[in-house]
Amino acid sequence: MKRPGGFDGAPDAPEPLEEPAAEGAERVFGLGAGVDPGFGEESAAAPRAAASYGVRLPTEGSGSVDRGAAAPRSGSWLEERLGRTGSAEVRTAANGDGPEGSVRGAARELRRARRAVRRRERREGRRFTAHGRRRRRYWLIAGAAIVALALFVAIGVLSPLMAVREVRVAGASRVDAEELLAALERFDGTPLALVTEQEVHRALEPFPLIQRYAVERLPPGTLVVRIEEREAVIAVREDDGFRLLDPAGVLVATEKKRPRGVPAARGAVTDASSSAFEAAAGIVRDLPEELRRRLTRVTASSDQDVEFTLRDGVVVFWGDAEDTQRKAVVLATMLEAVEQAARIDVSAPDAPVFE
């Protein structure tokens, strides 16, 4: 590149436009070397840029740079001869867009990124800390609930406020209620929660007429025992009366007179351990009350040929213990429809026969 005229005593040297800003300032404002003519009117920014670097621009006719001297305001040799390119580089150096400005910008970006990272770390730390607090709070609530439940159970089990102070018996008819209450007195003062089914069963074992029972606990201190007594379904004649047996063959009572609805046993039915007794007792147990009260006698040699006799003398052949409900409906219908029947066979309920 050819040097322009007007710079006496200055050597010709090209100006490196891509040099760092620290060196570019001296090349632009220094000994007048490497300046390419053609700067435009934008060179007015040169005095301000030079002043920011602490450099005094030389006045017209001067051949040296006086650092620390006041920068010329107008009419300097540099302002007259700087072209558009020089003005752009001065503006670049002033605005921090050159290499040094790029370093400074990168440093600023690095500081900004570090601040952003620190802010993000603080946010994450706060978030995880809050999550940990919430989790601890949940655990504390769950632990408090468990402790409260344990205390409640302990109070309910061990506190004398929940102990048995009253015992009631319901459903007793043939069983002596006073004897039942005396047997259940052992639970007085026992916490309701500690009264077990096994202990109640042991207390009721001496009463064979009780077929099943249920226990109710009514806070704060009431124990209710509901019993279901055994029901006699077969009467077995003896010398001085009848033994009344339930479907399991358990002796319910001994009576001199056969109760209504409990047929007298004949044949194999008299043996409480036979299959005939089991079938006959099951049929009587499942019959409707109205039909059951009309029975006077039951006879069978096996569990397949059960036969009943009614109060009016009608003989009913029942057969086995299957379809008892259907057979009962068919028998009731035929008893209403047939007036002079002596024998009715309902062993096949779909095809009943009468004589």
C-alpha positions in Angstrom: 0.0 0.0 0.0 1.4 3.4 -1.0 1.9 6.0 1.7 0.2 9.4 1.2 2.2 12.5 1.2 2.4 15.1 3.9 4.2 13.0 6.6 7.8 14.3 6.6 10.3 12.1 8.1 7.9 9.2 8.8 8.8 5.7 7.5 6.4 3.9 5.2 4.8 0.9 6.9 1.5 -0.8 6.5 -1.0 -0.5 9.4 -2.2 -3.9 10.7 -5.9 -3.3 11.2 -6.4 -6.6 13.0 -3.9 -5.9 15.8 -5.1 -5.9 19.4 -6.7 -2.7 20.6 -3.8 -1.9 23.0 -1.4 -1.7 20.1 -4.0 -0.3 17.6 -4.4 2.8 19.7 -0.7 3.7 19.3 -0.7 2.8 15.6 -3.7 5.0 15.0 -2.6 7.9 17.3 1.2 7.3 17.2 3.9 8.3 14.7 1.6 8.6 11.8 2.6 5.3 10.2 0.3 2.9 8.6 -2.7 5.3 8.2 -4.7 4.9 5.1 -6.2 8.0 3.7 -9.9 7.9 2.9 -11.4 8.4 6.3 -14.7 10.2 6.2 -16.3 12.7 8.5 -16.6 10.1 11.3 -13.0 11.0 12.4 -14.5 13.4 14.9 -14.6 10.5 17.3 -10.8 10.2 17.3 -10.1 12.8 19.9 -12.6 11.2 22.4 -11.2 7.7 21.8 -7.6 9.0 22.2 -8.5 10.8 25.4 -10.0 7.6 26.8 -6.6 6.0 26.4 -4.8 8.9 27.9 -3.1 10.0 24.6 -2.9 13.5 23.3 -3.2 13.8 19.6 -0.5 15.8 17.9 -1.4 19.3 16.6 -0.8 20.2 13.0 2.9 20.3 12.3 3.9 18.2 15.2 5.8 14.9 14.6 5.4 13.2 18.0 2.8 12.1 20.4 2.7 13.7 23.8 1.0 11.3 26.3 -1.0 13.2 28.9 -1.3 16.4 26.8 -4.7 17.7 25.8 -6.2 16.3 22.7 -6.7 18.8 19.8 -10.3 19.8 19.3 -10.3 20.6 15.6 -8.1 21.1 12.6 -5.4 18.5 13.5 -3.3 16.9 10.9 -4.9 13.5 11.8 -8.4 14.7 11.5 -7.7 16.1 8.1 -6.1 13.0 6.8 -7.8 10.1 8.6 -10.1 8.3 6.2 -13.2 6.1 6.7 -11.2 3.1 7.6 -9.2 4.8 10.3 -12.4 6.4 11.7 -14.0 3.0 11.9 -11.1 1.6 13.8 -11.0 4.5 16.2 -14.8 4.0 16.8 -14.1 0.2 17.2 -11.5 0.9 19.8 -13.7 3.5 21.6 -16.7 1.2 21.6 -14.9 -1.9 22.7 -15.6 -3.8 19.5 -12.0 -4.6 18.7 -9.9 -7.5 19.9 -9.5 -6.0 23.4 -13.2 -5.2 23.4 -13.9 -8.8 22.4 -11.8 -10.0 25.4 -13.6 -7.7 27.7 -17.0 -8.8 26.3 -16.0 -12.4 26.7 -15.1 -11.7 30.3 -18.4 -10.0 30.9 -20.2 -12.9 29.3 -18.2 -15.3 31.5 -19.0 -13.3 34.6 -22.7 -13.2 33.6 -22.7 -17.0 33.0 -21.1 -17.6 36.4 -23.7 -15.4 38.0 -26.4 -17.3 36.2 -24.9 -20.6 37.3 -24.8 -19.4 40.9 -28.4 -18.2 40.7 -29.4 -21.5 39.2 -27.5 -23.4 41.9 -29.1 -21.3 44.6 -32.6 -22.0 43.1 -31.9 -25.7 42.8 -30.6 -25.7 46.4 -33.7 -23.9 47.6 -35.9 -26.3 45.6 -34.2 -29.4 47.0 -34.1 -27.9 50.5 -37.9 -27.2 50.2 -38.4 -30.8 48.9 -36.5 -32.1 51.9 -38.5 -30.0 54.3 -41.8 -31.2 52.7 -40.6 -34.8 52.9 -39.6 -34.4 56.5 -42.9 -32.8 57.2 -44.8 -35.7 55.6 -42.8 -38.2 57.7 -43.5 -36.2 60.8 -47.2 -36.1 60.1 -47.2 -39.9 59.4 -45.3 -40.6 62.5 -47.6 -38.4 64.6 -50.6 -40.2 63.1 -49.1 -43.6 64.0 -48.3 -42.5 67.5 -51.8 -41.1 67.9 -53.3 -44.3 66.7 -51.1 -46.3 69.0 -52.1 -44.2 71.9 -55.8 -44.5 71.0 -55.5 -48.3 70.8 -53.6 -48.4 74.1 -56.3 -46.3 75.7 -59.0 -48.5 74.2 -57.3 -51.8 75.3 -55.8 -50.9 78.6 -57.9 -48.1 80.0 -60.4 -49.1 82.7 -62.8 -46.7 81.0 -63.3 -49.3 78.3 -63.6 -52.3 80.6 -66.7 -54.6 80.8 -69.2 -53.3 83.3 -72.4 -54.9 82.0 -73.1 -58.3 80.3 -76.3 -58.9 78.4 -77.7 -62.2 77.0 -80.2 -62.2 74.1 -82.1 -65.2 72.5 -82.3 -67.4 75.5 -85.5 -69.4 75.7 -84.9 -73.0 76.9 -81.5 -72.0 78.2 -81.5 -70.4 81.7 -80.4 -66.8 81.2 -79.3 -66.5 84.8 -76.9 -69.4 84.4 -75.6 -67.8 81.3 -74.9 -64.5 83.0 -73.2 -66.3 85.9 -70.9 -68.0 83.3 -70.1 -64.7 81.7 -69.3 -62.9 84.9 -65.6 -63.8 84.4 -65.4 -60.9 81.9 -66.2 -58.2 84.4 -63.5 -55.6 84.5 -61.8 -57.0 81.3 -61.2 -54.4 78.6 -63.7 -54.9 75.8 -61.0 -55.3 73.2 -59.4 -58.2 75.1 -62.6 -60.3 75.2 -61.9 -63.0 72.6 -64.2 -65.4 70.8 -62.3 -68.3 72.2 -62.9 -67.2 75.8 -66.6 -66.7 75.2 -66.8 -70.2 73.6 -65.2 -71.8 76.7 -67.7 -69.9 78.9 -70.6 -71.3 76.8 -69.4 -74.9 76.4 -71.5 -76.2 79.4 -74.7 -75.2 77.6 -75.4 -77.8 74.9 -78.6 -76.2 73.8 -76.7 -73.3 72.4 -76.2 -74.0 68.7 -74.4 -70.8 67.8 -73.7 -67.4 69.3 -72.4 -63.9 68.4 -70.5 -61.4 70.5 -71.1 -57.7 70.4 -69.0 -55.1 72.1 -70.7 -51.8 72.9 -68.4 -49.1 74.2 -67.7 -48.0 76.7 -68.4 -51.1 78.8 -71.2 -53.4 77.6 -70.8 -56.9 76.3 -73.7 -58.5 74.5 -73.9 -62.2 73.8 -76.6 -63.3 71.3 -77.3 -67.0 71.2 -79.3 -69.3 68.9 -80.7 -72.4 70.7 -80.8 -75.8 69.2 -84.1 -76.7 67.7 -85.7 -80.2 68.1 -86.8 -81.8 64.8 -87.1 -85.5 65.7 -88.8 -87.1 68.7 -87.6 -90.5 69.7 -90.0 -92.4 72.0 -88.8 -93.7 75.4 -90.6 -95.5 78.2 -91.5 -92.3 80.0 -91.7 -89.8 77.1 -89.8 -88.5 74.2 -86.2 -87.5 73.6 -86.1 -84.4 71.4 -83.1 -84.3 69.1 -81.8 -81.5 66.8 -80.5 -82.2 63.2 -77.1 -83.0 64.7 -78.5 -85.6 67.0 -77.9 -83.5 70.1 -80.4 -84.0 72.9 -82.4 -80.8 73.2 -84.9 -81.8 75.9 -86.8 -84.7 77.3 -90.6 -84.3 77.3 -93.4 -86.6 78.3 -95.5 -85.3 75.4 -94.4 -84.8 71.9 -94.4 -81.2 70.9 -96.3 -80.1 67.8 -94.1 -79.9 64.7 -91.7 -82.6 66.0 -92.6 -85.9 64.3 -92.0 -89.2 66.1 -89.3 -91.3 64.6 -89.9 -94.8 63.2 -87.5 -97.4 61.7 -83.9 -96.4 61.2 -84.7 -92.7 62.0 -84.6 -93.7 65.7 -80.8 -94.1 65.4 -79.3 -90.6 65.6 -76.1 -91.8 63.9 -77.8 -93.3 60.8 -78.1 -91.7 57.4 -81.8 -92.1 57.6 -81.9 -89.9 60.7 -79.7 -87.3 59.0 -81.9 -87.1 55.9 -85.2 -87.0 57.8 -83.9 -84.4 60.3 -82.6 -82.2 57.4 -86.0 -82.4 55.6 -88.0 -81.4 58.7 -85.6 -78.6 59.5 -86.1 -77.1 56.0 -89.8 -77.4 55.8 -92.1 -74.3 56.1 -93.5 -73.9 59.6 -97.1 -74.4 58.5 -96.4 -77.7 56.8 -94.1 -78.8 59.5 -96.8 -78.4 62.2 -98.9 -81.0 60.3 -96.3 -83.8 60.7 -96.9 -86.6 63.2 -94.5 -89.3 62.2 -91.4 -89.9 60.1 -90.3 -93.3 58.8 -87.3 -94.3 56.7 -85.0 -97.3 56.2 -82.3 -95.3 54.4 -81.7 -91.8 53.3 -83.6 -92.5 50.0 -87.0 -93.4 51.2 -88.1 -90.9 53.8 -91.9 -91.0 54.4 -94.1 -88.7 56.5 -97.5 -89.1 58.0 -99.8 -86.0 58.4 -102.3 -85.3 61.1 -105.2 -86.1 58.8 -103.7 -89.5 58.0 -102.3 -88.7 54.6 -99.0 -90.5 53.9 -96.4 -88.5 52.0 -93.5 -90.3 50.3 -90.7 -87.8 50.2 -87.7 -89.8 48.9 -84.3 -88.2 49.5 -83.3 -84.9 51.0 -82.8 -83.2 47.6 -85.1 -80.4 46.3 -86.8 -80.0 49.6 -88.2 -76.5 48.9 -89.7 -77.6 45.5 -91.2 -80.7 47.0 -92.8 -78.6 49.8 -94.4 -76.3 47.3 -95.8 -79.2 45.3 -97.1 -80.9 48.4 -98.9 -77.8 49.6 -100.5 -77.3 46.2 -101.7 -80.9 46.0 -103.1 -80.8 49.6 -105.2 -77.9 48.5 -106.3 -79.3 45.2 -106.9 -83.0 46.2 -109.4 -83.5 49.0 -109.6 -87.3 49.3 -105.9 -88.3 48.7 -104.6 -91.1 51.0 -101.1 -91.1 49.7 -99.0 -88.5 47.8 -95.7 -89.1 46.2 -93.5 -86.0 45.7 -90.2 -87.8 45.3 -90.2 -86.5 41.7 -91.6 -83.0 42.1 -92.0 -82.5 38.3 -94.4 -85.5 38.2 -96.2 -85.9 41.6 -98.5 -88.8 42.1 -101.4 -89.2 44.5 -103.8 -92.1 45.4 
